Amino acid sequence: DQQVKQNSPSLSVQEGRISILNCDYTNSMFDYFLWYKKYPAEGPTFLISISSIKDKNEDGRFTVFLNKSAKHLSLHIVPSQPGDSAVYFCAASSVGGGSNYKLTFGKGTLLTVNP
Amino acid sequence: NAGVMQNPRHLVRRRGQEARLRCSPMKGHSHVYWYRQLPEEGLKFMVYLQKENIIDESGMPKERFSAEFPKEGPSILRIQQVVRGDSAAYFCASSPNRDGYTFGSGTRLTVV
């Protein structure tokens, strides 16, 4: 039972263009969403998050959009850089449900940014 | 300010042996979390501990797995009588409170 789904295992974009990574969730108790970036042989690194009371959060080149009615979120990276090449994980938690510490992860999307 | 330290980075065990994975949280962090990543999968929550207490072990397999976070020393994830299906990357994270955590680089366990 996959509660957080990243349906694209991989994505390839040109340097300077926009990267859009998508994530869907099924559990309506989730109210806090995070994106992590992971390089090979390293642990995930927090990138950006969004609470369900918002529909957009921006941090530099990274913007996360949340569509609660569709249970969908996306991460936009503009402009994409070769150093952004990594696996990106979408994760969700239930703050209101008292388990904000427990993250449910998707399977990840491998982003490759070509010079 | 060292990050979350996990050791060993790689661990090879034969079927039936015990595996001990260690995690030293960041300085000042008293909350520790363990996650497992099976091949081609996302990370899955295993257990949440505070010093000397298990807060939530809902993701731990019922048998052979145990975790502790003693008053002194690192947190330990222990897997007894390992089987091939235990081969995975095990990540530890720590936080000063119940959110905003930092992950370590993981221990890659291979059972042969």
Backbone of each chain as ProteinMPNN parsed JSONL, in Angstrom:
{"seq_chain_A": "DQQVKQNSPSLSVQEGRISILNCDYTNSMFDYFLWYKKYPAEGPTFLISISSIKDKNEDGRFTVFLNKSAKHLSLHIVPSQPGDSAVYFCAASSVGGGSNYKLTFGKGTLLTVNP", "coords_chain_A": {"N_chain_A": [[0.849, -1.186, 0.0], [1.067, 1.815, -1.202], [1.441, 4.913, -0.031], [2.527, 7.296, -0.753], [3.373, 8.389, -3.844], [5.65, 8.412, -6.479], [5.59, 8.635, -9.659], [7.298, 8.801, -11.804], [10.199, 7.27, -12.501], [12.538, 8.358, -13.447], [14.022, 11.382, -14.785], [15.072, 13.559, -17.285], [16.726, 16.549, -18.04], [17.715, 19.583, -19.727], [20.471, 21.649, -18.901], [19.747, 24.736, -17.356], [17.079, 24.718, -18.057], [13.676, 24.123, -16.892], [13.029, 21.868, -14.248], [10.59, 19.553, -13.366], [9.246, 17.798, -10.842], [7.078, 15.282, -9.804], [4.545, 14.261, -7.415], [2.271, 12.168, -5.783], [-0.249, 11.59, -3.312], [-2.103, 9.45, -1.093], [-3.161, 9.328, 1.435], [-5.325, 11.078, 3.373], [-4.765, 12.149, 5.807], [-2.28, 13.213, 5.801], [-0.5, 16.184, 6.221], [1.712, 17.661, 5.938], [4.464, 18.211, 3.902], [7.461, 17.172, 2.317], [10.488, 17.611, 0.478], [13.302, 15.744, -0.391], [16.716, 15.468, -1.264], [19.003, 13.249, -2.704], [22.234, 12.072, -2.976], [24.303, 9.493, -4.445], [25.411, 7.009, -2.154], [25.132, 8.662, 0.02], [23.236, 10.185, 2.73], [19.727, 11.22, 2.684], [19.073, 14.657, 1.997], [17.496, 17.436, 3.338], [15.372, 19.53, 1.43], [13.15, 21.301, 0.789], [9.968, 22.29, 2.148], [6.382, 22.034, 2.693], [3.42, 23.157, 4.193], [0.055, 21.987, 4.622], [-1.637, 24.12, 4.726], [-0.841, 25.912, 2.963], [-0.355, 26.687, -0.546], [1.845, 26.986, -1.986], [5.376, 27.167, -1.804], [8.456, 28.786, -1.719], [11.942, 28.715, -2.328], [14.648, 30.123, -3.206], [15.935, 28.67, -6.069], [14.114, 26.673, -5.96], [10.788, 25.571, -5.871], [7.858, 24.52, -4.324], [4.724, 23.179, -5.054], [1.432, 22.697, -3.924], [-1.469, 20.837, -4.359], [-4.182, 20.31, -2.799], [-6.758, 19.257, -3.201], [-6.413, 17.555, -5.31], [-4.6, 15.913, -4.219], [-1.854, 16.162, -4.749], [1.518, 17.057, -5.326], [4.219, 19.12, -6.454], [7.614, 19.645, -7.381], [9.492, 22.296, -8.464], [12.352, 23.179, -10.226], [14.256, 25.81, -11.053], [16.706, 27.86, -12.569], [17.654, 24.658, -13.855], [20.572, 22.901, -12.804], [23.679, 21.173, -13.458], [24.674, 20.143, -11.04], [22.373, 19.566, -9.689], [21.649, 17.064, -10.276], [20.489, 14.112, -9.051], [18.799, 11.826, -6.815], [15.475, 12.474, -6.075], [13.339, 12.619, -3.378], [10.003, 12.525, -2.397], [8.194, 13.215, 0.538], [5.91, 12.649, 3.252], [4.019, 13.678, 6.125], [2.014, 13.464, 9.139], [1.108, 16.003, 10.866], [-0.997, 17.081, 12.326], [-2.08, 14.738, 13.138], [-0.412, 13.931, 15.066], [1.893, 12.545, 14.524], [4.177, 13.766, 13.433], [6.824, 13.203, 13.289], [7.17, 10.948, 11.808], [7.984, 10.019, 8.697], [6.646, 9.335, 5.509], [7.832, 8.006, 2.643], [8.137, 8.47, -0.933], [9.155, 6.472, -3.821], [11.141, 7.768, -5.137], [12.663, 9.921, -7.63], [14.944, 9.899, -10.194], [16.823, 12.515, -11.138], [18.421, 13.855, -13.895], [20.544, 16.286, -14.996], [21.587, 17.632, -17.877], [24.577, 18.995, -19.213]], "CA_chain_A": [[0.0, 0.0, 0.0], [1.976, 2.944, -1.322], [0.683, 6.113, 0.279], [3.179, 8.401, -1.451], [3.785, 7.815, -5.129], [6.378, 9.188, -7.467], [5.362, 7.732, -10.784], [8.379, 8.876, -12.787], [11.46, 6.83, -11.892], [13.655, 9.183, -13.885], [13.714, 12.589, -15.552], [16.289, 14.14, -17.834], [16.481, 17.897, -18.549], [18.904, 20.338, -20.119], [20.906, 22.715, -18.001], [19.09, 26.018, -17.597], [15.64, 24.566, -18.224], [12.944, 23.81, -15.668], [12.769, 20.464, -13.867], [9.348, 19.416, -12.61], [9.118, 16.463, -10.268], [5.715, 15.128, -9.31], [4.312, 13.357, -6.29], [0.86, 12.025, -5.414], [-0.433, 10.886, -2.052], [-3.455, 8.924, -0.951], [-3.619, 9.435, 2.818], [-5.835, 12.427, 3.617], [-4.248, 12.637, 7.092], [-1.01, 13.916, 5.576], [-0.686, 17.63, 6.166], [3.016, 18.315, 5.834], [5.134, 17.526, 2.81], [8.869, 17.555, 2.222], [11.308, 17.055, -0.599], [14.68, 15.456, -0.044], [17.629, 15.202, -2.364], [19.944, 12.227, -2.252], [23.331, 11.65, -3.842], [24.711, 8.112, -4.171], [26.233, 6.722, -0.966], [24.913, 9.654, 1.065], [21.878, 10.21, 3.24], [18.883, 12.266, 2.113], [19.257, 16.018, 2.509], [16.254, 18.208, 3.246], [15.405, 20.565, 0.407], [12.079, 22.275, 0.957], [8.745, 21.668, 2.67], [5.169, 22.835, 2.592], [2.296, 22.764, 5.033], [-1.182, 21.886, 3.847], [-2.391, 25.38, 4.746], [-0.311, 26.723, 1.87], [-0.338, 25.988, -1.828], [3.126, 27.241, -2.652], [6.491, 27.615, -0.984], [9.568, 29.042, -2.612], [13.238, 28.918, -1.692], [15.645, 30.237, -4.263], [15.553, 28.036, -7.348], [13.192, 25.57, -5.68], [9.416, 25.914, -5.498], [6.966, 23.369, -4.184], [3.313, 23.49, -5.204], [0.556, 21.678, -3.345], [-2.875, 20.839, -4.761], [-4.789, 19.405, -1.819], [-7.938, 18.556, -3.716], [-5.925, 16.482, -6.176], [-3.583, 15.163, -3.461], [-0.705, 16.19, -5.653], [2.471, 18.138, -5.167], [5.296, 19.103, -7.437], [8.812, 20.424, -7.099], [10.029, 22.95, -9.647], [13.716, 23.665, -10.082], [14.531, 26.726, -12.167], [17.059, 26.984, -13.681], [18.311, 23.413, -13.45], [22.029, 22.901, -12.919], [24.204, 19.799, -13.407], [24.803, 19.726, -9.646], [21.068, 19.138, -9.185], [21.475, 15.65, -10.629], [20.387, 13.33, -7.815], [17.468, 11.233, -6.621], [14.62, 13.341, -5.285], [12.279, 11.9, -2.682], [8.872, 13.218, -1.809], [7.835, 12.584, 1.802], [4.737, 13.251, 3.88], [3.773, 13.325, 7.52], [0.743, 13.926, 9.687], [1.381, 16.833, 12.043], [-2.238, 17.133, 13.087], [-2.328, 13.409, 13.684], [0.52, 13.678, 16.162], [3.058, 11.75, 14.134], [4.971, 14.583, 12.526], [8.182, 12.671, 13.22], [7.199, 9.758, 10.962], [7.873, 10.384, 7.295], [6.35, 8.305, 4.513], [8.56, 8.402, 1.443], [7.94, 7.857, -2.231], [10.299, 5.68, -4.251], [12.165, 8.64, -5.664], [12.835, 10.196, -9.06], [16.327, 10.229, -10.533], [16.925, 13.663, -12.041], [19.711, 14.062, -14.563], [20.605, 17.564, -15.688], [22.665, 17.528, -18.865], [25.2, 20.301, -19.517]], "C_chain_A": [[0.892, 1.245, 0.0], [1.199, 4.226, -1.126], [1.272, 7.359, -0.375], [3.782, 7.829, -2.733], [4.53, 8.831, -5.971], [6.419, 8.314, -8.716], [6.444, 7.784, -11.855], [9.676, 8.44, -12.123], [12.643, 7.723, -12.291], [13.163, 10.348, -14.729], [15.035, 13.174, -16.026], [15.962, 15.512, -18.419], [17.806, 18.543, -18.931], [19.198, 21.404, -19.075], [20.218, 24.018, -18.382], [17.587, 25.94, -17.753], [14.995, 24.246, -16.875], [12.849, 22.296, -15.473], [11.495, 20.45, -13.042], [9.23, 17.969, -12.148], [7.762, 16.372, -9.567], [5.58, 14.077, -8.224], [2.812, 13.337, -6.001], [0.766, 11.283, -4.081], [-1.889, 10.455, -1.909], [-4.026, 9.146, 0.447], [-4.05, 10.868, 3.113], [-5.393, 12.987, 4.974], [-2.93, 13.396, 6.919], [-1.267, 15.41, 5.46], [0.633, 18.384, 6.107], [3.846, 17.505, 4.865], [6.553, 18.069, 2.65], [9.471, 16.956, 0.963], [12.74, 16.905, -0.081], [15.453, 15.159, -1.319], [18.659, 14.206, -1.863], [20.964, 11.922, -3.348], [23.691, 10.213, -3.498], [25.614, 8.026, -2.947], [26.15, 7.821, 0.096], [23.487, 9.54, 1.582], [21.064, 11.295, 2.561], [19.148, 13.607, 2.796], [17.969, 16.789, 2.297], [16.413, 19.352, 2.247], [14.396, 21.667, 0.702], [10.845, 21.543, 1.459], [7.562, 22.596, 2.462], [4.105, 22.261, 3.515], [1.024, 22.763, 4.192], [-2.016, 23.16, 3.881], [-1.907, 26.321, 3.638], [-0.466, 25.967, 0.555], [0.982, 26.198, -2.582], [4.154, 27.65, -1.609], [7.724, 27.7, -1.872], [10.847, 29.259, -1.813], [14.295, 28.931, -2.785], [15.157, 29.629, -5.558], [14.471, 26.97, -7.187], [11.824, 26.093, -5.233], [8.613, 24.634, -5.403], [5.525, 23.88, -4.258], [2.497, 22.335, -4.632], [-0.877, 21.887, -3.818], [-3.584, 19.813, -3.881], [-5.95, 18.616, -2.387], [-7.534, 17.389, -4.606], [-4.954, 15.568, -5.457], [-2.305, 15.029, -4.302], [0.22, 17.326, -5.278], [3.571, 18.004, -6.206], [6.434, 19.994, -6.953], [9.333, 20.98, -8.42], [11.434, 23.462, -9.332], [14.025, 24.522, -11.311], [15.634, 27.714, -11.782], [17.766, 25.735, -13.16], [19.809, 23.506, -13.706], [22.534, 21.456, -12.847], [24.344, 19.266, -11.977], [23.49, 19.312, -9.004], [20.81, 17.663, -9.482], [21.568, 14.792, -9.365], [19.049, 12.612, -7.835], [16.687, 12.153, -5.692], [13.474, 12.515, -4.691], [11.232, 12.882, -2.183], [8.525, 12.477, -0.516], [6.672, 13.344, 2.423], [4.635, 12.816, 5.33], [2.438, 13.906, 7.964], [1.016, 14.693, 10.973], [0.15, 16.853, 12.943], [-2.575, 15.806, 13.732], [-1.34, 13.015, 14.764], [1.731, 12.856, 15.803], [3.885, 12.514, 13.112], [6.376, 14.038, 12.342], [8.291, 11.533, 12.204], [6.957, 10.163, 9.514], [7.563, 9.148, 6.448], [6.928, 8.785, 3.197], [7.993, 7.753, 0.194], [9.204, 7.107, -2.633], [11.405, 6.51, -4.872], [12.141, 8.788, -7.167], [14.285, 10.59, -9.278], [16.323, 11.359, -11.557], [18.337, 13.749, -12.598], [19.632, 15.372, -15.316], [21.83, 17.537, -16.593], [23.23, 18.902, -19.198], [24.924, 20.723, -20.952]], "O_chain_A": [[1.398, 1.671, 1.038], [0.381, 4.59, -1.971], [0.58, 8.365, -0.531], [4.593, 6.904, -2.698], [4.085, 9.966, -6.147], [7.2, 7.366, -8.798], [6.503, 6.91, -12.72], [10.204, 9.157, -11.273], [13.626, 7.827, -11.557], [12.073, 10.324, -15.299], [15.995, 13.271, -15.262], [15.027, 15.637, -19.21], [18.875, 18.102, -18.508], [18.297, 21.974, -18.46], [20.116, 24.365, -19.559], [16.886, 26.942, -17.607], [15.676, 24.117, -15.858], [12.617, 21.549, -16.423], [11.341, 21.25, -12.12], [9.127, 17.045, -12.956], [7.363, 17.278, -8.835], [6.376, 13.143, -8.123], [2.167, 14.385, -5.98], [1.612, 10.445, -3.77], [-2.786, 11.027, -2.528], [-5.244, 9.151, 0.625], [-3.219, 11.776, 3.103], [-5.618, 14.162, 5.262], [-2.522, 14.14, 7.811], [-2.134, 15.85, 4.705], [0.66, 19.61, 6.216], [3.935, 16.282, 4.972], [6.806, 19.262, 2.823], [9.016, 15.929, 0.459], [13.298, 17.794, 0.562], [14.908, 14.666, -2.307], [19.133, 14.308, -0.731], [20.616, 11.57, -4.475], [23.42, 9.755, -2.388], [26.479, 8.878, -2.741], [27.008, 7.898, 0.975], [22.639, 8.891, 0.97], [21.625, 12.192, 1.933], [19.409, 13.679, 3.997], [17.415, 16.794, 1.198], [17.431, 20.043, 2.218], [14.764, 22.833, 0.847], [10.684, 20.343, 1.235], [7.71, 23.766, 2.109], [3.919, 21.048, 3.604], [0.935, 23.455, 3.178], [-2.998, 23.276, 3.146], [-2.487, 27.382, 3.41], [-0.684, 24.756, 0.548], [1.192, 25.655, -3.667], [3.851, 28.376, -0.662], [7.998, 26.803, -2.67], [10.839, 29.899, -0.761], [14.769, 27.885, -3.226], [14.111, 30.007, -6.085], [13.975, 26.431, -8.176], [11.721, 26.938, -4.343], [8.675, 23.775, -6.282], [5.16, 24.867, -3.619], [2.821, 21.164, -4.826], [-1.43, 22.98, -3.693], [-3.588, 18.617, -4.171], [-6.109, 17.433, -2.086], [-8.218, 16.366, -4.656], [-4.526, 14.557, -6.014], [-1.776, 13.939, -4.518], [-0.229, 18.425, -4.952], [3.815, 16.93, -6.755], [6.229, 20.96, -6.218], [9.582, 20.236, -9.368], [11.663, 24.096, -8.302], [14.052, 24.036, -12.442], [15.512, 28.363, -10.743], [18.411, 25.782, -12.113], [20.255, 24.104, -14.685], [21.884, 20.606, -12.239], [24.153, 18.074, -11.735], [23.483, 18.769, -7.9], [19.844, 17.089, -8.981], [22.604, 14.757, -8.7], [18.261, 12.775, -8.766], [17.188, 12.559, -4.643], [12.749, 11.816, -5.399], [11.551, 13.93, -1.621], [8.559, 11.247, -0.479], [6.474, 14.528, 2.155], [5.095, 11.74, 5.713], [1.823, 14.718, 7.272], [1.141, 14.098, 12.043], [0.243, 16.667, 14.157], [-3.269, 15.753, 14.747], [-1.408, 11.916, 15.314], [2.521, 12.5, 16.678], [4.248, 11.982, 12.063], [7.049, 14.362, 11.364], [9.396, 11.191, 11.783], [5.862, 10.596, 9.152], [8.133, 8.074, 6.643], [6.556, 9.846, 2.696], [7.446, 6.651, 0.236], [10.194, 7.096, -1.901], [12.5, 6.001, -5.109], [11.667, 7.911, -7.889], [14.795, 11.503, -8.627], [15.88, 11.185, -12.692], [19.318, 13.719, -11.855], [18.766, 15.557, -16.171], [22.964, 17.432, -16.125], [22.485, 19.852, -19.435], [25.369, 21.789, -21.378]]}, "seq_chain_B": "NAGVMQNPRHLVRRRGQEARLRCSPMKGHSHVYWYRQLPEEGLKFMVYLQKENIIDESGMPKERFSAEFPKEGPSILRIQQVVRGDSAAYFCASSPNRDGYTFGSGTRLTVV", "coords_chain_B": {"N_chain_B": [[31.129, 20.953, 13.903], [29.957, 18.019, 13.849], [28.014, 15.946, 11.675], [25.268, 13.596, 11.62], [26.501, 10.567, 12.584], [27.146, 7.47, 11.218], [28.042, 4.112, 11.632], [29.14, 0.781, 10.872], [29.985, 1.957, 7.516], [29.658, 0.137, 5.513], [28.568, -3.184, 5.736], [29.017, -6.579, 5.882], [27.42, -9.586, 6.262], [27.017, -13.03, 7.036], [24.306, -15.278, 6.402], [22.28, -15.81, 9.228], [24.0, -14.685, 11.056], [24.621, -11.95, 13.381], [23.8, -8.495, 13.061], [25.012, -5.318, 13.851], [24.261, -2.007, 13.947], [25.382, 1.268, 14.183], [24.638, 4.521, 15.451], [25.447, 7.805, 15.908], [24.02, 10.624, 17.133], [23.61, 14.076, 16.077], [25.281, 16.676, 17.871], [23.615, 17.704, 20.743], [21.199, 16.754, 19.916], [18.467, 14.806, 20.845], [16.702, 13.045, 19.852], [16.179, 10.215, 17.925], [15.93, 8.473, 14.858], [15.252, 5.613, 12.889], [15.481, 4.426, 9.585], [14.757, 2.292, 6.826], [15.948, 1.392, 3.64], [15.021, -0.511, 1.11], [16.215, -2.178, -1.883], [15.458, -0.326, -4.805], [13.35, 0.983, -3.606], [11.572, 3.427, -1.574], [12.55, 5.204, 1.442], [11.727, 3.652, 4.515], [10.061, 4.105, 7.525], [11.247, 2.937, 10.632], [11.744, 3.029, 13.504], [11.446, 5.196, 16.36], [13.305, 6.845, 18.728], [13.999, 8.176, 21.953], [16.377, 9.229, 24.416], [17.006, 6.372, 26.204], [14.43, 5.5, 25.81], [11.918, 3.942, 23.839], [9.918, 5.369, 21.521], [8.209, 5.042, 19.332], [7.787, 2.177, 17.658], [6.573, 1.172, 15.459], [7.253, 0.548, 12.856], [9.051, -1.48, 12.905], [10.137, -4.756, 12.11], [8.539, -7.619, 13.509], [10.049, -9.659, 14.61], [13.429, -10.463, 15.376], [14.558, -7.924, 15.066], [15.783, -5.13, 16.867], [16.06, -2.088, 18.763], [17.941, 0.439, 20.406], [18.651, 3.26, 22.503], [20.812, 4.254, 24.458], [21.518, 5.896, 27.639], [24.134, 6.795, 27.633], [26.323, 6.925, 24.873], [26.045, 5.609, 21.456], [23.062, 5.206, 19.398], [21.767, 1.981, 18.752], [20.987, -0.276, 16.23], [19.89, -3.457, 16.032], [20.114, -6.515, 14.419], [19.178, -9.724, 14.516], [20.179, -13.022, 13.528], [20.433, -12.718, 10.641], [18.864, -12.507, 7.399], [18.73, -12.937, 3.79], [16.897, -11.091, 2.829], [17.179, -8.948, 4.525], [19.09, -7.347, 3.528], [19.931, -4.128, 2.767], [19.872, -0.505, 2.761], [20.435, 1.224, 5.691], [19.292, 3.947, 7.36], [19.948, 6.454, 9.693], [18.554, 9.131, 11.542], [18.607, 12.3, 13.22], [17.26, 14.662, 15.604], [16.648, 17.805, 17.286], [14.194, 18.143, 18.342], [10.845, 17.076, 17.638], [10.811, 17.201, 14.896], [12.22, 18.231, 11.726], [14.579, 16.792, 10.95], [17.964, 15.49, 10.55], [19.692, 13.444, 8.348], [21.955, 10.655, 8.535], [24.72, 9.177, 6.668], [24.203, 6.563, 6.222], [24.157, 2.941, 6.579], [25.185, 0.292, 4.675], [23.955, -2.781, 4.442], [24.835, -5.998, 3.625], [23.789, -9.207, 3.104], [25.098, -12.353, 2.865]], "CA_chain_B": [[29.838, 20.386, 14.289], [29.805, 16.832, 13.031], [26.647, 15.549, 11.396], [24.884, 12.306, 12.168], [27.55, 9.609, 12.213], [26.734, 6.08, 11.22], [29.082, 3.142, 11.307], [30.044, 0.988, 9.741], [29.337, 2.398, 6.275], [29.305, -1.096, 4.819], [28.618, -4.334, 6.631], [28.675, -7.84, 5.22], [27.152, -10.646, 7.222], [26.495, -14.293, 6.504], [22.981, -15.621, 6.923], [22.298, -16.355, 10.572], [24.816, -13.875, 11.965], [24.0, -10.747, 13.919], [24.301, -7.219, 12.543], [24.844, -4.18, 14.771], [24.451, -0.752, 13.249], [25.511, 2.313, 15.187], [24.289, 5.875, 15.039], [25.697, 8.873, 16.872], [23.265, 11.79, 16.664], [24.283, 15.367, 16.128], [25.413, 17.211, 19.227], [22.427, 18.413, 21.186], [19.989, 16.068, 19.453], [18.109, 13.694, 21.725], [15.698, 12.227, 19.171], [16.814, 9.41, 16.883], [14.983, 7.744, 14.017], [15.867, 4.678, 11.952], [14.742, 4.13, 8.369], [15.369, 1.269, 5.971], [15.665, 1.526, 2.215], [15.252, -1.716, 0.323], [16.535, -1.846, -3.277], [14.392, 0.209, -5.661], [12.24, 1.45, -2.784], [11.82, 4.615, -0.764], [12.895, 4.922, 2.837], [10.574, 3.287, 5.339], [10.242, 4.338, 8.949], [11.326, 1.74, 11.47], [11.611, 3.26, 14.944], [11.777, 6.522, 16.891], [13.767, 6.695, 20.109], [14.661, 9.213, 22.73], [17.316, 8.605, 25.347], [16.516, 5.288, 27.058], [13.017, 5.217, 25.559], [11.395, 3.714, 22.496], [8.683, 6.145, 21.438], [7.344, 4.453, 18.309], [8.48, 1.113, 16.921], [5.541, 0.592, 14.607], [7.806, 0.09, 11.585], [10.05, -2.536, 13.13], [9.668, -6.138, 11.987], [8.191, -8.136, 14.844], [11.076, -10.567, 15.121], [14.861, -10.355, 15.054], [15.022, -6.535, 15.051], [15.606, -4.356, 18.09], [16.79, -0.821, 18.75], [18.109, 1.069, 21.708], [19.355, 4.539, 22.537], [21.126, 4.319, 25.88], [21.832, 7.207, 28.218], [25.447, 7.142, 27.104], [26.702, 6.166, 23.696], [25.228, 5.733, 20.253], [21.9, 4.352, 19.213], [22.127, 0.723, 18.099], [19.961, -1.105, 15.593], [20.418, -4.813, 16.077], [19.361, -7.496, 13.636], [19.653, -11.068, 14.837], [19.947, -14.091, 12.551], [20.099, -12.007, 9.407], [18.487, -13.242, 6.19], [19.06, -12.156, 2.592], [15.934, -9.991, 2.703], [17.578, -7.814, 5.368], [20.056, -6.529, 2.773], [19.313, -2.827, 2.531], [20.569, 0.632, 3.361], [19.778, 1.633, 6.923], [19.606, 5.341, 7.64], [19.601, 7.026, 10.981], [18.408, 10.583, 11.537], [18.434, 12.836, 14.562], [16.679, 16.006, 15.658], [16.58, 18.366, 18.638], [12.81, 18.008, 18.779], [10.223, 15.976, 16.912], [10.817, 17.334, 13.445], [13.408, 18.887, 11.197], [15.752, 15.995, 11.226], [19.139, 15.366, 9.678], [20.04, 12.04, 8.127], [23.323, 10.209, 8.347], [25.03, 8.654, 5.336], [23.658, 5.222, 6.096], [24.944, 1.703, 6.605], [24.714, -0.65, 3.666], [24.089, -4.145, 4.929], [24.732, -7.055, 2.616], [23.745, -10.544, 3.702], [25.525, -13.328, 1.847]], "C_chain_B": [[29.559, 19.204, 13.391], [28.323, 16.547, 12.829], [26.324, 14.254, 12.099], [25.889, 11.269, 11.664], [27.019, 8.191, 12.319], [27.95, 5.201, 10.916], [28.622, 1.739, 11.636], [29.294, 1.504, 8.517], [28.868, 1.187, 5.475], [29.495, -2.259, 5.786], [28.177, -5.562, 5.851], [28.514, -8.907, 6.297], [26.668, -11.885, 6.482], [25.12, -14.54, 7.118], [23.111, -16.258, 8.304], [23.143, -15.564, 11.559], [24.012, -12.676, 12.475], [24.631, -9.513, 13.27], [24.009, -6.136, 13.581], [25.203, -2.911, 14.032], [24.421, 0.368, 14.29], [25.204, 3.686, 14.613], [24.566, 6.848, 16.171], [24.995, 10.125, 16.379], [24.121, 13.047, 16.688], [24.3, 15.866, 17.57], [24.148, 17.993, 19.584], [21.119, 17.776, 20.753], [19.705, 14.878, 20.363], [17.046, 12.782, 21.116], [16.385, 11.516, 18.013], [15.755, 8.577, 16.162], [15.782, 6.801, 13.136], [14.905, 4.423, 10.79], [15.504, 3.056, 7.599], [14.974, 1.536, 4.523], [16.043, 0.226, 1.523], [15.564, -1.31, -1.116], [15.302, -1.402, -4.057], [13.186, 0.714, -4.87], [12.589, 2.788, -2.132], [12.201, 4.213, 0.647], [11.618, 4.61, 3.616], [10.928, 3.427, 6.813], [10.291, 3.023, 9.704], [10.992, 2.07, 12.93], [12.051, 4.674, 15.287], [12.126, 6.344, 18.365], [14.204, 8.038, 20.685], [15.567, 8.489, 23.719], [16.594, 7.625, 26.27], [15.044, 4.946, 26.838], [12.752, 4.939, 24.093], [10.042, 4.401, 22.429], [7.704, 5.491, 20.456], [8.157, 3.421, 17.545], [7.541, 0.428, 15.944], [6.078, 0.077, 13.277], [8.834, -1.029, 11.719], [9.428, -3.9, 12.846], [9.515, -6.745, 13.379], [9.287, -9.008, 15.443], [12.448, -10.145, 14.624], [15.403, -8.935, 15.1], [14.792, -5.898, 16.42], [16.433, -3.091, 17.984], [16.87, -0.295, 20.164], [18.844, 2.382, 21.532], [19.677, 4.772, 24.01], [21.466, 5.736, 26.335], [23.188, 7.704, 27.723], [25.723, 6.309, 25.871], [25.71, 6.281, 22.563], [23.945, 4.926, 20.332], [22.349, 3.116, 18.426], [20.879, 0.1, 17.486], [20.565, -2.492, 15.458], [19.505, -5.75, 15.285], [19.971, -8.872, 13.921], [19.321, -12.024, 13.702], [19.545, -13.527, 11.195], [19.771, -12.975, 8.281], [18.747, -12.332, 4.994], [18.136, -10.941, 2.428], [16.236, -8.791, 3.588], [18.58, -6.912, 4.662], [19.369, -5.235, 2.347], [20.271, -1.749, 3.009], [19.76, 1.071, 4.57], [20.246, 3.036, 7.269], [19.115, 5.722, 9.023], [19.453, 8.534, 10.79], [18.284, 11.043, 12.986], [17.846, 14.237, 14.491], [16.689, 16.502, 17.095], [15.162, 18.306, 19.216], [12.173, 16.979, 17.866], [10.19, 16.174, 15.395], [12.118, 17.994, 13.002], [14.65, 18.047, 11.338], [16.776, 15.915, 10.113], [19.501, 13.895, 9.576], [21.545, 11.83, 8.118], [23.501, 9.624, 6.956], [24.627, 7.203, 5.15], [24.681, 4.113, 6.281], [24.335, 0.769, 5.578], [25.01, -2.063, 4.125], [23.892, -5.105, 3.771], [24.785, -8.394, 3.335], [24.061, -11.564, 2.609], [25.249, -14.758, 2.326]], "O_chain_B": [[28.998, 19.353, 12.306], [27.489, 16.856, 13.68], [27.002, 13.854, 13.045], [26.094, 11.121, 10.46], [26.514, 7.769, 13.359], [28.769, 5.52, 10.054], [27.825, 1.525, 12.55], [28.063, 1.481, 8.504], [27.813, 1.216, 4.843], [30.46, -2.303, 6.55], [27.107, -5.581, 5.242], [29.392, -9.09, 7.14], [26.004, -11.799, 5.449], [24.819, -14.067, 8.214], [23.949, -17.135, 8.519], [23.017, -15.749, 12.769], [22.882, -12.433, 12.05], [25.825, -9.488, 12.972], [22.904, -6.052, 14.117], [26.324, -2.76, 13.548], [23.55, 0.405, 15.16], [25.477, 3.97, 13.447], [23.996, 6.736, 17.256], [25.334, 10.641, 15.315], [25.215, 13.065, 17.252], [23.437, 15.516, 18.376], [23.682, 18.834, 18.815], [20.047, 18.208, 21.176], [20.581, 14.052, 20.62], [16.552, 11.865, 21.771], [17.087, 12.141, 17.218], [14.821, 8.055, 16.771], [16.872, 7.149, 12.683], [13.703, 4.235, 10.976], [16.724, 2.932, 7.708], [13.825, 1.86, 4.223], [17.22, -0.097, 1.37], [15.212, -0.206, -1.529], [14.242, -2.023, -3.978], [12.101, 0.856, -5.434], [13.741, 3.22, -2.139], [12.178, 3.035, 1.002], [10.574, 5.225, 3.4], [11.956, 2.933, 7.276], [9.497, 2.115, 9.459], [10.086, 1.48, 13.52], [12.896, 5.268, 14.617], [11.359, 5.776, 19.142], [14.711, 8.907, 19.976], [15.516, 7.265, 23.832], [15.691, 8.003, 27.017], [14.471, 4.175, 27.608], [13.291, 5.61, 23.213], [9.128, 4.064, 23.181], [6.508, 5.404, 20.732], [9.117, 3.769, 16.858], [7.7, -0.755, 15.64], [5.43, -0.747, 12.632], [9.415, -1.463, 10.725], [8.313, -4.175, 13.29], [10.266, -6.424, 14.3], [9.427, -9.078, 16.664], [12.579, -9.536, 13.562], [16.62, -8.758, 15.169], [13.752, -6.098, 17.048], [17.389, -3.024, 17.212], [16.0, -0.544, 20.999], [19.559, 2.591, 20.552], [18.906, 5.413, 24.725], [21.671, 6.641, 25.526], [23.361, 8.888, 27.434], [25.396, 5.123, 25.827], [24.681, 6.946, 22.675], [23.768, 4.082, 21.21], [23.205, 3.204, 17.546], [19.848, -0.032, 18.144], [21.617, -2.671, 14.845], [18.288, -5.764, 15.469], [21.131, -9.134, 13.603], [18.32, -11.861, 13.005], [18.468, -13.818, 10.673], [20.301, -14.084, 8.203], [18.955, -11.128, 5.144], [18.56, -9.892, 1.943], [15.626, -7.734, 3.429], [18.886, -5.825, 5.152], [18.353, -5.256, 1.652], [21.325, -2.03, 3.579], [18.547, 1.265, 4.482], [21.439, 3.282, 7.448], [18.019, 5.357, 9.449], [20.149, 9.135, 9.972], [17.903, 10.269, 13.864], [17.922, 14.91, 13.463], [16.734, 15.698, 18.027], [14.967, 18.406, 20.428], [12.864, 16.094, 17.361], [9.585, 15.369, 14.688], [12.998, 18.275, 13.815], [15.678, 18.539, 11.803], [16.518, 16.213, 8.947], [19.603, 13.192, 10.581], [22.308, 12.718, 7.738], [22.56, 9.577, 6.164], [24.702, 6.672, 4.042], [25.889, 4.317, 6.157], [23.137, 0.488, 5.6], [26.164, -2.486, 4.189], [22.908, -5.028, 3.036], [25.721, -8.672, 4.085], [23.391, -11.629, 1.578], [25.539, -15.716, 1.61]]}, "name": "protein", "num_of_chains": 2, "seq": "DQQVKQNSPSLSVQEGRISILNCDYTNSMFDYFLWYKKYPAEGPTFLISISSIKDKNEDGRFTVFLNKSAKHLSLHIVPSQPGDSAVYFCAASSVGGGSNYKLTFGKGTLLTVNPNAGVMQNPRHLVRRRGQEARLRCSPMKGHSHVYWYRQLPEEGLKFMVYLQKENIIDESGMPKERFSAEFPKEGPSILRIQQVVRGDSAAYFCASSPNRDGYTFGSGTRLTVV"}
